[in-house]
Amino acid sequence: MAKCPACDVGITAADGVQPGELIHCSECESELEVLSVEPFELVLAPKIEEDWGE
Ligand SMILES: [Zn+2]
């Protein structure tokens, strides 16, 4: 089990989850990136800017 980096709630890896996948914390709804599955580690997903501002 990993902890949400934002609110510290425990999150269990879903079946078939892959590193790099984005999930949402059920508690605070933060977008989290799966860093690794064994052990299960999560980081806050970087905010992706839709406008790259050329
Ligand atoms: Zn959370």
mmCIF file of the protein (N, C-alpha, C, O) and its ligand, coordinates in Angstrom:
data_MODEL
# 
_entry.id   MODEL 
# 
loop_
_entity.id 
_entity.type 
_entity.pdbx_number_of_molecules 
1 polymer     1 
2 non-polymer 1 
# 
_entity_poly.entity_id                      1 
_entity_poly.type                           'polypeptide(L)' 
_entity_poly.nstd_linkage                   no 
_entity_poly.nstd_monomer                   no 
_entity_poly.pdbx_seq_one_letter_code       MAKCPACDVGITAADGVQPGELIHCSECESELEVLSVEPFELVLAPKIEEDWGE 
_entity_poly.pdbx_seq_one_letter_code_can   MAKCPACDVGITAADGVQPGELIHCSECESELEVLSVEPFELVLAPKIEEDWGE 
_entity_poly.pdbx_strand_id                 A 
# 
loop_
_entity_poly_seq.entity_id 
_entity_poly_seq.num 
_entity_poly_seq.mon_id 
_entity_poly_seq.hetero 
1 1  MET n 
1 2  ALA n 
1 3  LYS n 
1 4  CYS n 
1 5  PRO n 
1 6  ALA n 
1 7  CYS n 
1 8  ASP n 
1 9  VAL n 
1 10 GLY n 
1 11 ILE n 
1 12 THR n 
1 13 ALA n 
1 14 ALA n 
1 15 ASP n 
1 16 GLY n 
1 17 VAL n 
1 18 GLN n 
1 19 PRO n 
1 20 GLY n 
1 21 GLU n 
1 22 LEU n 
1 23 ILE n 
1 24 HIS n 
1 25 CYS n 
1 26 SER n 
1 27 GLU n 
1 28 CYS n 
1 29 GLU n 
1 30 SER n 
1 31 GLU n 
1 32 LEU n 
1 33 GLU n 
1 34 VAL n 
1 35 LEU n 
1 36 SER n 
1 37 VAL n 
1 38 GLU n 
1 39 PRO n 
1 40 PHE n 
1 41 GLU n 
1 42 LEU n 
1 43 VAL n 
1 44 LEU n 
1 45 ALA n 
1 46 PRO n 
1 47 LYS n 
1 48 ILE n 
1 49 GLU n 
1 50 GLU n 
1 51 ASP n 
1 52 TRP n 
1 53 GLY n 
1 54 GLU n 
# 
loop_
_struct_asym.id 
_struct_asym.entity_id 
A 1 
B 2 
# 
loop_
_chem_comp.id 
_chem_comp.type 
_chem_comp.mon_nstd_flag 
ALA 'L-peptide linking' y 
ASP 'L-peptide linking' y 
CYS 'L-peptide linking' y 
GLN 'L-peptide linking' y 
GLU 'L-peptide linking' y 
GLY 'peptide linking'   y 
HIS 'L-peptide linking' y 
ILE 'L-peptide linking' y 
LEU 'L-peptide linking' y 
LYS 'L-peptide linking' y 
MET 'L-peptide linking' y 
PHE 'L-peptide linking' y 
PRO 'L-peptide linking' y 
SER 'L-peptide linking' y 
THR 'L-peptide linking' y 
TRP 'L-peptide linking' y 
VAL 'L-peptide linking' y 
ZN  non-polymer         . 
# 
_pdbx_entity_nonpoly.entity_id   2 
_pdbx_entity_nonpoly.name        ? 
_pdbx_entity_nonpoly.comp_id     ZN 
# 
_pdbx_nonpoly_scheme.asym_id         B 
_pdbx_nonpoly_scheme.entity_id       2 
_pdbx_nonpoly_scheme.mon_id          ZN 
_pdbx_nonpoly_scheme.ndb_seq_num     1 
_pdbx_nonpoly_scheme.pdb_seq_num     101 
_pdbx_nonpoly_scheme.auth_seq_num    101 
_pdbx_nonpoly_scheme.pdb_mon_id      ZN 
_pdbx_nonpoly_scheme.auth_mon_id     ZN 
_pdbx_nonpoly_scheme.pdb_strand_id   A 
_pdbx_nonpoly_scheme.pdb_ins_code    . 
# 
loop_
_atom_site.group_PDB 
_atom_site.id 
_atom_site.type_symbol 
_atom_site.label_atom_id 
_atom_site.label_alt_id 
_atom_site.label_comp_id 
_atom_site.label_asym_id 
_atom_site.label_entity_id 
_atom_site.label_seq_id 
_atom_site.pdbx_PDB_ins_code 
_atom_site.Cartn_x 
_atom_site.Cartn_y 
_atom_site.Cartn_z 
_atom_site.occupancy 
_atom_site.B_iso_or_equiv 
_atom_site.pdbx_formal_charge 
_atom_site.auth_seq_id 
_atom_site.auth_comp_id 
_atom_site.auth_asym_id 
_atom_site.auth_atom_id 
_atom_site.pdbx_PDB_model_num 
ATOM   1   N  N  . MET A 1 1  ? 0.849   -1.201 0.000   1.00 0.00 ? 1   MET A N  1 
ATOM   2   C  CA . MET A 1 1  ? 0.000   0.000  0.000   1.00 0.00 ? 1   MET A CA 1 
ATOM   3   C  C  . MET A 1 1  ? 0.882   1.247  0.000   1.00 0.00 ? 1   MET A C  1 
ATOM   4   O  O  . MET A 1 1  ? 1.891   1.311  0.702   1.00 0.00 ? 1   MET A O  1 
ATOM   5   N  N  . ALA A 1 2  ? 0.490   2.220  -0.786  1.00 0.00 ? 2   ALA A N  1 
ATOM   6   C  CA . ALA A 1 2  ? 1.201   3.492  -0.825  1.00 0.00 ? 2   ALA A CA 1 
ATOM   7   C  C  . ALA A 1 2  ? 0.330   4.557  -0.168  1.00 0.00 ? 2   ALA A C  1 
ATOM   8   O  O  . ALA A 1 2  ? -0.862  4.357  0.068   1.00 0.00 ? 2   ALA A O  1 
ATOM   9   N  N  . LYS A 1 3  ? 0.945   5.668  0.113   1.00 0.00 ? 3   LYS A N  1 
ATOM   10  C  CA . LYS A 1 3  ? 0.189   6.785  0.670   1.00 0.00 ? 3   LYS A CA 1 
ATOM   11  C  C  . LYS A 1 3  ? 0.071   7.891  -0.360  1.00 0.00 ? 3   LYS A C  1 
ATOM   12  O  O  . LYS A 1 3  ? 1.013   8.168  -1.102  1.00 0.00 ? 3   LYS A O  1 
ATOM   13  N  N  . CYS A 1 4  ? -1.072  8.509  -0.397  1.00 0.00 ? 4   CYS A N  1 
ATOM   14  C  CA . CYS A 1 4  ? -1.258  9.664  -1.258  1.00 0.00 ? 4   CYS A CA 1 
ATOM   15  C  C  . CYS A 1 4  ? -0.313  10.764 -0.802  1.00 0.00 ? 4   CYS A C  1 
ATOM   16  O  O  . CYS A 1 4  ? -0.321  11.140 0.370   1.00 0.00 ? 4   CYS A O  1 
ATOM   17  N  N  . PRO A 1 5  ? 0.506   11.287 -1.718  1.00 0.00 ? 5   PRO A N  1 
ATOM   18  C  CA . PRO A 1 5  ? 1.447   12.342 -1.325  1.00 0.00 ? 5   PRO A CA 1 
ATOM   19  C  C  . PRO A 1 5  ? 0.735   13.625 -0.886  1.00 0.00 ? 5   PRO A C  1 
ATOM   20  O  O  . PRO A 1 5  ? 1.319   14.459 -0.194  1.00 0.00 ? 5   PRO A O  1 
ATOM   21  N  N  . ALA A 1 6  ? -0.491  13.770 -1.281  1.00 0.00 ? 6   ALA A N  1 
ATOM   22  C  CA . ALA A 1 6  ? -1.213  15.002 -0.970  1.00 0.00 ? 6   ALA A CA 1 
ATOM   23  C  C  . ALA A 1 6  ? -1.938  14.926 0.368   1.00 0.00 ? 6   ALA A C  1 
ATOM   24  O  O  . ALA A 1 6  ? -1.911  15.885 1.139   1.00 0.00 ? 6   ALA A O  1 
ATOM   25  N  N  . CYS A 1 7  ? -2.585  13.797 0.652   1.00 0.00 ? 7   CYS A N  1 
ATOM   26  C  CA . CYS A 1 7  ? -3.425  13.748 1.848   1.00 0.00 ? 7   CYS A CA 1 
ATOM   27  C  C  . CYS A 1 7  ? -3.087  12.577 2.768   1.00 0.00 ? 7   CYS A C  1 
ATOM   28  O  O  . CYS A 1 7  ? -3.701  12.424 3.824   1.00 0.00 ? 7   CYS A O  1 
ATOM   29  N  N  . ASP A 1 8  ? -2.108  11.745 2.375   1.00 0.00 ? 8   ASP A N  1 
ATOM   30  C  CA . ASP A 1 8  ? -1.617  10.672 3.242   1.00 0.00 ? 8   ASP A CA 1 
ATOM   31  C  C  . ASP A 1 8  ? -2.581  9.510  3.427   1.00 0.00 ? 8   ASP A C  1 
ATOM   32  O  O  . ASP A 1 8  ? -2.346  8.653  4.279   1.00 0.00 ? 8   ASP A O  1 
ATOM   33  N  N  . VAL A 1 9  ? -3.644  9.459  2.665   1.00 0.00 ? 9   VAL A N  1 
ATOM   34  C  CA . VAL A 1 9  ? -4.546  8.325  2.762   1.00 0.00 ? 9   VAL A CA 1 
ATOM   35  C  C  . VAL A 1 9  ? -3.866  7.103  2.129   1.00 0.00 ? 9   VAL A C  1 
ATOM   36  O  O  . VAL A 1 9  ? -3.111  7.254  1.168   1.00 0.00 ? 9   VAL A O  1 
ATOM   37  N  N  . GLY A 1 10 ? -4.115  5.925  2.641   1.00 0.00 ? 10  GLY A N  1 
ATOM   38  C  CA . GLY A 1 10 ? -3.534  4.713  2.087   1.00 0.00 ? 10  GLY A CA 1 
ATOM   39  C  C  . GLY A 1 10 ? -4.223  4.327  0.796   1.00 0.00 ? 10  GLY A C  1 
ATOM   40  O  O  . GLY A 1 10 ? -5.451  4.323  0.720   1.00 0.00 ? 10  GLY A O  1 
ATOM   41  N  N  . ILE A 1 11 ? -3.436  4.002  -0.225  1.00 0.00 ? 11  ILE A N  1 
ATOM   42  C  CA . ILE A 1 11 ? -3.990  3.598  -1.521  1.00 0.00 ? 11  ILE A CA 1 
ATOM   43  C  C  . ILE A 1 11 ? -3.408  2.243  -1.887  1.00 0.00 ? 11  ILE A C  1 
ATOM   44  O  O  . ILE A 1 11 ? -2.193  2.052  -1.832  1.00 0.00 ? 11  ILE A O  1 
ATOM   45  N  N  . THR A 1 12 ? -4.257  1.312  -2.257  1.00 0.00 ? 12  THR A N  1 
ATOM   46  C  CA . THR A 1 12 ? -3.822  -0.013 -2.656  1.00 0.00 ? 12  THR A CA 1 
ATOM   47  C  C  . THR A 1 12 ? -3.741  -0.092 -4.176  1.00 0.00 ? 12  THR A C  1 
ATOM   48  O  O  . THR A 1 12 ? -4.592  0.443  -4.886  1.00 0.00 ? 12  THR A O  1 
ATOM   49  N  N  . ALA A 1 13 ? -2.713  -0.760 -4.657  1.00 0.00 ? 13  ALA A N  1 
ATOM   50  C  CA . ALA A 1 13 ? -2.547  -0.904 -6.101  1.00 0.00 ? 13  ALA A CA 1 
ATOM   51  C  C  . ALA A 1 13 ? -3.722  -1.676 -6.689  1.00 0.00 ? 13  ALA A C  1 
ATOM   52  O  O  . ALA A 1 13 ? -4.089  -2.740 -6.190  1.00 0.00 ? 13  ALA A O  1 
ATOM   53  N  N  . ALA A 1 14 ? -4.301  -1.137 -7.745  1.00 0.00 ? 14  ALA A N  1 
ATOM   54  C  CA . ALA A 1 14 ? -5.355  -1.847 -8.454  1.00 0.00 ? 14  ALA A CA 1 
ATOM   55  C  C  . ALA A 1 14 ? -4.742  -2.968 -9.283  1.00 0.00 ? 14  ALA A C  1 
ATOM   56  O  O  . ALA A 1 14 ? -3.564  -2.909 -9.636  1.00 0.00 ? 14  ALA A O  1 
ATOM   57  N  N  . ASP A 1 15 ? -5.526  -3.974 -9.589  1.00 0.00 ? 15  ASP A N  1 
ATOM   58  C  CA . ASP A 1 15 ? -5.041  -5.070 -10.428 1.00 0.00 ? 15  ASP A CA 1 
ATOM   59  C  C  . ASP A 1 15 ? -4.589  -4.542 -11.781 1.00 0.00 ? 15  ASP A C  1 
ATOM   60  O  O  . ASP A 1 15 ? -5.302  -3.778 -12.432 1.00 0.00 ? 15  ASP A O  1 
ATOM   61  N  N  . GLY A 1 16 ? -3.407  -4.954 -12.194 1.00 0.00 ? 16  GLY A N  1 
ATOM   62  C  CA . GLY A 1 16 ? -2.941  -4.635 -13.528 1.00 0.00 ? 16  GLY A CA 1 
ATOM   63  C  C  . GLY A 1 16 ? -2.422  -3.218 -13.693 1.00 0.00 ? 16  GLY A C  1 
ATOM   64  O  O  . GLY A 1 16 ? -2.174  -2.767 -14.811 1.00 0.00 ? 16  GLY A O  1 
ATOM   65  N  N  . VAL A 1 17 ? -2.258  -2.516 -12.575 1.00 0.00 ? 17  VAL A N  1 
ATOM   66  C  CA . VAL A 1 17 ? -1.757  -1.144 -12.693 1.00 0.00 ? 17  VAL A CA 1 
ATOM   67  C  C  . VAL A 1 17 ? -0.293  -1.173 -13.135 1.00 0.00 ? 17  VAL A C  1 
ATOM   68  O  O  . VAL A 1 17 ? 0.478   -2.039 -12.721 1.00 0.00 ? 17  VAL A O  1 
ATOM   69  N  N  . GLN A 1 18 ? 0.069   -0.219 -13.975 1.00 0.00 ? 18  GLN A N  1 
ATOM   70  C  CA . GLN A 1 18 ? 1.417   -0.183 -14.545 1.00 0.00 ? 18  GLN A CA 1 
ATOM   71  C  C  . GLN A 1 18 ? 2.134   1.085  -14.108 1.00 0.00 ? 18  GLN A C  1 
ATOM   72  O  O  . GLN A 1 18 ? 1.502   2.122  -13.902 1.00 0.00 ? 18  GLN A O  1 
ATOM   73  N  N  . PRO A 1 19 ? 3.459   1.002  -13.966 1.00 0.00 ? 19  PRO A N  1 
ATOM   74  C  CA . PRO A 1 19 ? 4.217   2.229  -13.692 1.00 0.00 ? 19  PRO A CA 1 
ATOM   75  C  C  . PRO A 1 19 ? 3.968   3.264  -14.790 1.00 0.00 ? 19  PRO A C  1 
ATOM   76  O  O  . PRO A 1 19 ? 3.921   2.931  -15.974 1.00 0.00 ? 19  PRO A O  1 
ATOM   77  N  N  . GLY A 1 20 ? 3.812   4.506  -14.382 1.00 0.00 ? 20  GLY A N  1 
ATOM   78  C  CA . GLY A 1 20 ? 3.545   5.574  -15.336 1.00 0.00 ? 20  GLY A CA 1 
ATOM   79  C  C  . GLY A 1 20 ? 2.067   5.845  -15.512 1.00 0.00 ? 20  GLY A C  1 
ATOM   80  O  O  . GLY A 1 20 ? 1.676   6.845  -16.114 1.00 0.00 ? 20  GLY A O  1 
ATOM   81  N  N  . GLU A 1 21 ? 1.236   4.942  -14.979 1.00 0.00 ? 21  GLU A N  1 
ATOM   82  C  CA . GLU A 1 21 ? -0.203  5.136  -15.086 1.00 0.00 ? 21  GLU A CA 1 
ATOM   83  C  C  . GLU A 1 21 ? -0.656  6.253  -14.148 1.00 0.00 ? 21  GLU A C  1 
ATOM   84  O  O  . GLU A 1 21 ? -0.064  6.466  -13.090 1.00 0.00 ? 21  GLU A O  1 
ATOM   85  N  N  . LEU A 1 22 ? -1.687  6.946  -14.538 1.00 0.00 ? 22  LEU A N  1 
ATOM   86  C  CA . LEU A 1 22 ? -2.236  7.994  -13.696 1.00 0.00 ? 22  LEU A CA 1 
ATOM   87  C  C  . LEU A 1 22 ? -3.501  7.483  -13.019 1.00 0.00 ? 22  LEU A C  1 
ATOM   88  O  O  . LEU A 1 22 ? -4.382  6.906  -13.658 1.00 0.00 ? 22  LEU A O  1 
ATOM   89  N  N  . ILE A 1 23 ? -3.568  7.710  -11.716 1.00 0.00 ? 23  ILE A N  1 
ATOM   90  C  CA . ILE A 1 23 ? -4.763  7.343  -10.975 1.00 0.00 ? 23  ILE A CA 1 
ATOM   91  C  C  . ILE A 1 23 ? -5.218  8.563  -10.168 1.00 0.00 ? 23  ILE A C  1 
ATOM   92  O  O  . ILE A 1 23 ? -4.492  9.548  -10.034 1.00 0.00 ? 23  ILE A O  1 
ATOM   93  N  N  . HIS A 1 24 ? -6.413  8.469  -9.647  1.00 0.00 ? 24  HIS A N  1 
ATOM   94  C  CA . HIS A 1 24 ? -6.911  9.554  -8.817  1.00 0.00 ? 24  HIS A CA 1 
ATOM   95  C  C  . HIS A 1 24 ? -7.099  9.064  -7.398  1.00 0.00 ? 24  HIS A C  1 
ATOM   96  O  O  . HIS A 1 24 ? -7.644  7.986  -7.157  1.00 0.00 ? 24  HIS A O  1 
ATOM   97  N  N  . CYS A 1 25 ? -6.639  9.874  -6.468  1.00 0.00 ? 25  CYS A N  1 
ATOM   98  C  CA . CYS A 1 25 ? -6.852  9.569  -5.057  1.00 0.00 ? 25  CYS A CA 1 
ATOM   99  C  C  . CYS A 1 25 ? -8.345  9.606  -4.772  1.00 0.00 ? 25  CYS A C  1 
ATOM   100 O  O  . CYS A 1 25 ? -9.038  10.550 -5.151  1.00 0.00 ? 25  CYS A O  1 
ATOM   101 N  N  . SER A 1 26 ? -8.831  8.569  -4.099  1.00 0.00 ? 26  SER A N  1 
ATOM   102 C  CA . SER A 1 26 ? -10.263 8.514  -3.810  1.00 0.00 ? 26  SER A CA 1 
ATOM   103 C  C  . SER A 1 26 ? -10.640 9.520  -2.719  1.00 0.00 ? 26  SER A C  1 
ATOM   104 O  O  . SER A 1 26 ? -11.810 9.859  -2.545  1.00 0.00 ? 26  SER A O  1 
ATOM   105 N  N  . GLU A 1 27 ? -9.637  9.980  -1.999  1.00 0.00 ? 27  GLU A N  1 
ATOM   106 C  CA . GLU A 1 27 ? -9.902  10.874 -0.862  1.00 0.00 ? 27  GLU A CA 1 
ATOM   107 C  C  . GLU A 1 27 ? -9.882  12.351 -1.283  1.00 0.00 ? 27  GLU A C  1 
ATOM   108 O  O  . GLU A 1 27 ? -10.839 13.091 -1.053  1.00 0.00 ? 27  GLU A O  1 
ATOM   109 N  N  . CYS A 1 28 ? -8.776  12.756 -1.902  1.00 0.00 ? 28  CYS A N  1 
ATOM   110 C  CA . CYS A 1 28 ? -8.626  14.183 -2.223  1.00 0.00 ? 28  CYS A CA 1 
ATOM   111 C  C  . CYS A 1 28 ? -8.712  14.444 -3.728  1.00 0.00 ? 28  CYS A C  1 
ATOM   112 O  O  . CYS A 1 28 ? -8.664  15.593 -4.167  1.00 0.00 ? 28  CYS A O  1 
ATOM   113 N  N  . GLU A 1 29 ? -8.840  13.366 -4.519  1.00 0.00 ? 29  GLU A N  1 
ATOM   114 C  CA . GLU A 1 29 ? -8.998  13.468 -5.967  1.00 0.00 ? 29  GLU A CA 1 
ATOM   115 C  C  . GLU A 1 29 ? -7.788  14.075 -6.672  1.00 0.00 ? 29  GLU A C  1 
ATOM   116 O  O  . GLU A 1 29 ? -7.893  14.544 -7.805  1.00 0.00 ? 29  GLU A O  1 
ATOM   117 N  N  . SER A 1 30 ? -6.650  14.062 -6.000  1.00 0.00 ? 30  SER A N  1 
ATOM   118 C  CA . SER A 1 30 ? -5.424  14.479 -6.677  1.00 0.00 ? 30  SER A CA 1 
ATOM   119 C  C  . SER A 1 30 ? -5.083  13.473 -7.763  1.00 0.00 ? 30  SER A C  1 
ATOM   120 O  O  . SER A 1 30 ? -5.360  12.280 -7.630  1.00 0.00 ? 30  SER A O  1 
ATOM   121 N  N  . GLU A 1 31 ? -4.482  13.963 -8.834  1.00 0.00 ? 31  GLU A N  1 
ATOM   122 C  CA . GLU A 1 31 ? -4.012  13.070 -9.878  1.00 0.00 ? 31  GLU A CA 1 
ATOM   123 C  C  . GLU A 1 31 ? -2.627  12.576 -9.468  1.00 0.00 ? 31  GLU A C  1 
ATOM   124 O  O  . GLU A 1 31 ? -1.731  13.368 -9.174  1.00 0.00 ? 31  GLU A O  1 
ATOM   125 N  N  . LEU A 1 32 ? -2.473  11.277 -9.454  1.00 0.00 ? 32  LEU A N  1 
ATOM   126 C  CA . LEU A 1 32 ? -1.232  10.660 -9.003  1.00 0.00 ? 32  LEU A CA 1 
ATOM   127 C  C  . LEU A 1 32 ? -0.652  9.778  -10.089 1.00 0.00 ? 32  LEU A C  1 
ATOM   128 O  O  . LEU A 1 32 ? -1.378  9.122  -10.835 1.00 0.00 ? 32  LEU A O  1 
ATOM   129 N  N  . GLU A 1 33 ? 0.676   9.775  -10.163 1.00 0.00 ? 33  GLU A N  1 
ATOM   130 C  CA . GLU A 1 33 ? 1.349   8.908  -11.111 1.00 0.00 ? 33  GLU A CA 1 
ATOM   131 C  C  . GLU A 1 33 ? 1.939   7.728  -10.363 1.00 0.00 ? 33  GLU A C  1 
ATOM   132 O  O  . GLU A 1 33 ? 2.565   7.891  -9.315  1.00 0.00 ? 33  GLU A O  1 
ATOM   133 N  N  . VAL A 1 34 ? 1.732   6.527  -10.918 1.00 0.00 ? 34  VAL A N  1 
ATOM   134 C  CA . VAL A 1 34 ? 2.312   5.323  -10.327 1.00 0.00 ? 34  VAL A CA 1 
ATOM   135 C  C  . VAL A 1 34 ? 3.799   5.294  -10.684 1.00 0.00 ? 34  VAL A C  1 
ATOM   136 O  O  . VAL A 1 34 ? 4.176   5.164  -11.849 1.00 0.00 ? 34  VAL A O  1 
ATOM   137 N  N  . LEU A 1 35 ? 4.629   5.417  -9.647  1.00 0.00 ? 35  LEU A N  1 
ATOM   138 C  CA . LEU A 1 35 ? 6.072   5.446  -9.860  1.00 0.00 ? 35  LEU A CA 1 
ATOM   139 C  C  . LEU A 1 35 ? 6.593   4.020  -10.017 1.00 0.00 ? 35  LEU A C  1 
ATOM   140 O  O  . LEU A 1 35 ? 7.406   3.741  -10.898 1.00 0.00 ? 35  LEU A O  1 
ATOM   141 N  N  . SER A 1 36 ? 6.127   3.140  -9.173  1.00 0.00 ? 36  SER A N  1 
ATOM   142 C  CA . SER A 1 36 ? 6.493   1.732  -9.275  1.00 0.00 ? 36  SER A CA 1 
ATOM   143 C  C  . SER A 1 36 ? 5.411   0.908  -8.613  1.00 0.00 ? 36  SER A C  1 
ATOM   144 O  O  . SER A 1 36 ? 4.643   1.407  -7.791  1.00 0.00 ? 36  SER A O  1 
ATOM   145 N  N  . VAL A 1 37 ? 5.360   -0.372 -8.985  1.00 0.00 ? 37  VAL A N  1 
ATOM   146 C  CA . VAL A 1 37 ? 4.295   -1.246 -8.479  1.00 0.00 ? 37  VAL A CA 1 
ATOM   147 C  C  . VAL A 1 37 ? 4.817   -2.122 -7.333  1.00 0.00 ? 37  VAL A C  1 
ATOM   148 O  O  . VAL A 1 37 ? 4.095   -2.398 -6.375  1.00 0.00 ? 37  VAL A O  1 
ATOM   149 N  N  . GLU A 1 38 ? 6.080   -2.554 -7.443  1.00 0.00 ? 38  GLU A N  1 
ATOM   150 C  CA . GLU A 1 38 ? 6.691   -3.370 -6.383  1.00 0.00 ? 38  GLU A CA 1 
ATOM   151 C  C  . GLU A 1 38 ? 7.981   -2.730 -5.928  1.00 0.00 ? 38  GLU A C  1 
ATOM   152 O  O  . GLU A 1 38 ? 9.010   -2.943 -6.569  1.00 0.00 ? 38  GLU A O  1 
ATOM   153 N  N  . PRO A 1 39 ? 7.984   -1.971 -4.877  1.00 0.00 ? 39  PRO A N  1 
ATOM   154 C  CA . PRO A 1 39 ? 6.822   -1.609 -4.038  1.00 0.00 ? 39  PRO A CA 1 
ATOM   155 C  C  . PRO A 1 39 ? 5.965   -0.540 -4.704  1.00 0.00 ? 39  PRO A C  1 
ATOM   156 O  O  . PRO A 1 39 ? 6.405   0.190  -5.592  1.00 0.00 ? 39  PRO A O  1 
ATOM   157 N  N  . PHE A 1 40 ? 4.732   -0.481 -4.239  1.00 0.00 ? 40  PHE A N  1 
ATOM   158 C  CA . PHE A 1 40 ? 3.787   0.476  -4.798  1.00 0.00 ? 40  PHE A CA 1 
ATOM   159 C  C  . PHE A 1 40 ? 4.133   1.878  -4.303  1.00 0.00 ? 40  PHE A C  1 
ATOM   160 O  O  . PHE A 1 40 ? 4.096   2.161  -3.105  1.00 0.00 ? 40  PHE A O  1 
ATOM   161 N  N  . GLU A 1 41 ? 4.468   2.745  -5.254  1.00 0.00 ? 41  GLU A N  1 
ATOM   162 C  CA . GLU A 1 41 ? 4.831   4.115  -4.904  1.00 0.00 ? 41  GLU A CA 1 
ATOM   163 C  C  . GLU A 1 41 ? 4.093   5.087  -5.805  1.00 0.00 ? 41  GLU A C  1 
ATOM   164 O  O  . GLU A 1 41 ? 3.900   4.848  -6.997  1.00 0.00 ? 41  GLU A O  1 
ATOM   165 N  N  . LEU A 1 42 ? 3.693   6.177  -5.204  1.00 0.00 ? 42  LEU A N  1 
ATOM   166 C  CA . LEU A 1 42 ? 2.933   7.195  -5.935  1.00 0.00 ? 42  LEU A CA 1 
ATOM   167 C  C  . LEU A 1 42 ? 3.581   8.560  -5.788  1.00 0.00 ? 42  LEU A C  1 
ATOM   168 O  O  . LEU A 1 42 ? 4.146   8.885  -4.743  1.00 0.00 ? 42  LEU A O  1 
ATOM   169 N  N  . VAL A 1 43 ? 3.495   9.344  -6.831  1.00 0.00 ? 43  VAL A N  1 
ATOM   170 C  CA . VAL A 1 43 ? 3.895   10.748 -6.754  1.00 0.00 ? 43  VAL A CA 1 
ATOM   171 C  C  . VAL A 1 43 ? 2.775   11.588 -7.342  1.00 0.00 ? 43  VAL A C  1 
ATOM   172 O  O  . VAL A 1 43 ? 1.964   11.101 -8.130  1.00 0.00 ? 43  VAL A O  1 
ATOM   173 N  N  . LEU A 1 44 ? 2.739   12.840 -6.956  1.00 0.00 ? 44  LEU A N  1 
ATOM   174 C  CA . LEU A 1 44 ? 1.775   13.748 -7.568  1.00 0.00 ? 44  LEU A CA 1 
ATOM   175 C  C  . LEU A 1 44 ? 2.085   13.874 -9.046  1.00 0.00 ? 44  LEU A C  1 
ATOM   176 O  O  . LEU A 1 44 ? 3.233   14.113 -9.423  1.00 0.00 ? 44  LEU A O  1 
ATOM   177 N  N  . ALA A 1 45 ? 1.083   13.718 -9.876  1.00 0.00 ? 45  ALA A N  1 
ATOM   178 C  CA . ALA A 1 45 ? 1.294   13.839 -11.318 1.00 0.00 ? 45  ALA A CA 1 
ATOM   179 C  C  . ALA A 1 45 ? 1.607   15.289 -11.654 1.00 0.00 ? 45  ALA A C  1 
ATOM   180 O  O  . ALA A 1 45 ? 0.984   16.209 -11.125 1.00 0.00 ? 45  ALA A O  1 
ATOM   181 N  N  . PRO A 1 46 ? 2.574   15.482 -12.536 1.00 0.00 ? 46  PRO A N  1 
ATOM   182 C  CA . PRO A 1 46 ? 2.867   16.849 -12.961 1.00 0.00 ? 46  PRO A CA 1 
ATOM   183 C  C  . PRO A 1 46 ? 1.692   17.423 -13.715 1.00 0.00 ? 46  PRO A C  1 
ATOM   184 O  O  . PRO A 1 46 ? 1.033   16.729 -14.490 1.00 0.00 ? 46  PRO A O  1 
ATOM   185 N  N  . LYS A 1 47 ? 1.439   18.681 -13.484 1.00 0.00 ? 47  LYS A N  1 
ATOM   186 C  CA . LYS A 1 47 ? 0.353   19.323 -14.229 1.00 0.00 ? 47  LYS A CA 1 
ATOM   187 C  C  . LYS A 1 47 ? 0.792   19.494 -15.681 1.00 0.00 ? 47  LYS A C  1 
ATOM   188 O  O  . LYS A 1 47 ? 1.831   20.085 -15.976 1.00 0.00 ? 47  LYS A O  1 
ATOM   189 N  N  . ILE A 1 48 ? -0.022  18.964 -16.560 1.00 0.00 ? 48  ILE A N  1 
ATOM   190 C  CA . ILE A 1 48 ? 0.299   19.063 -17.979 1.00 0.00 ? 48  ILE A CA 1 
ATOM   191 C  C  . ILE A 1 48 ? -0.425  20.272 -18.561 1.00 0.00 ? 48  ILE A C  1 
ATOM   192 O  O  . ILE A 1 48 ? -1.651  20.371 -18.527 1.00 0.00 ? 48  ILE A O  1 
ATOM   193 N  N  . GLU A 1 49 ? 0.362   21.167 -19.084 1.00 0.00 ? 49  GLU A N  1 
ATOM   194 C  CA . GLU A 1 49 ? -0.212  22.355 -19.713 1.00 0.00 ? 49  GLU A CA 1 
ATOM   195 C  C  . GLU A 1 49 ? -0.722  21.977 -21.093 1.00 0.00 ? 49  GLU A C  1 
ATOM   196 O  O  . GLU A 1 49 ? 0.014   21.431 -21.914 1.00 0.00 ? 49  GLU A O  1 
ATOM   197 N  N  . GLU A 1 50 ? -1.989  22.275 -21.338 1.00 0.00 ? 50  GLU A N  1 
ATOM   198 C  CA . GLU A 1 50 ? -2.518  21.940 -22.659 1.00 0.00 ? 50  GLU A CA 1 
ATOM   199 C  C  . GLU A 1 50 ? -2.036  22.923 -23.712 1.00 0.00 ? 50  GLU A C  1 
ATOM   200 O  O  . GLU A 1 50 ? -1.918  22.589 -24.891 1.00 0.00 ? 50  GLU A O  1 
ATOM   201 N  N  . ASP A 1 51 ? -1.762  24.125 -23.270 1.00 0.00 ? 51  ASP A N  1 
ATOM   202 C  CA . ASP A 1 51 ? -1.265  25.142 -24.188 1.00 0.00 ? 51  ASP A CA 1 
ATOM   203 C  C  . ASP A 1 51 ? 0.245   25.275 -24.001 1.00 0.00 ? 51  ASP A C  1 
ATOM   204 O  O  . ASP A 1 51 ? 0.714   25.775 -22.979 1.00 0.00 ? 51  ASP A O  1 
ATOM   205 N  N  . TRP A 1 52 ? 0.981   24.830 -24.983 1.00 0.00 ? 52  TRP A N  1 
ATOM   206 C  CA . TRP A 1 52 ? 2.440   24.837 -24.874 1.00 0.00 ? 52  TRP A CA 1 
ATOM   207 C  C  . TRP A 1 52 ? 3.016   26.212 -25.189 1.00 0.00 ? 52  TRP A C  1 
ATOM   208 O  O  . TRP A 1 52 ? 4.220   26.422 -25.043 1.00 0.00 ? 52  TRP A O  1 
ATOM   209 N  N  . GLY A 1 53 ? 2.190   27.138 -25.613 1.00 0.00 ? 53  GLY A N  1 
ATOM   210 C  CA . GLY A 1 53 ? 2.607   28.522 -25.778 1.00 0.00 ? 53  GLY A CA 1 
ATOM   211 C  C  . GLY A 1 53 ? 3.754   28.711 -26.755 1.00 0.00 ? 53  GLY A C  1 
ATOM   212 O  O  . GLY A 1 53 ? 4.818   29.204 -26.381 1.00 0.00 ? 53  GLY A O  1 
ATOM   213 N  N  . GLU A 1 54 ? 3.549   28.331 -27.968 1.00 0.00 ? 54  GLU A N  1 
ATOM   214 C  CA . GLU A 1 54 ? 4.618   28.502 -28.960 1.00 0.00 ? 54  GLU A CA 1 
ATOM   215 C  C  . GLU A 1 54 ? 4.945   29.972 -29.215 1.00 0.00 ? 54  GLU A C  1 
ATOM   216 O  O  . GLU A 1 54 ? 5.822   30.278 -30.023 1.00 0.00 ? 54  GLU A O  1 
HETATM 217 ZN ZN . ZN  B 2 .  ? -5.186  12.081 -1.553  1.00 0.00 2 101 ZN  A ZN 1 
# 
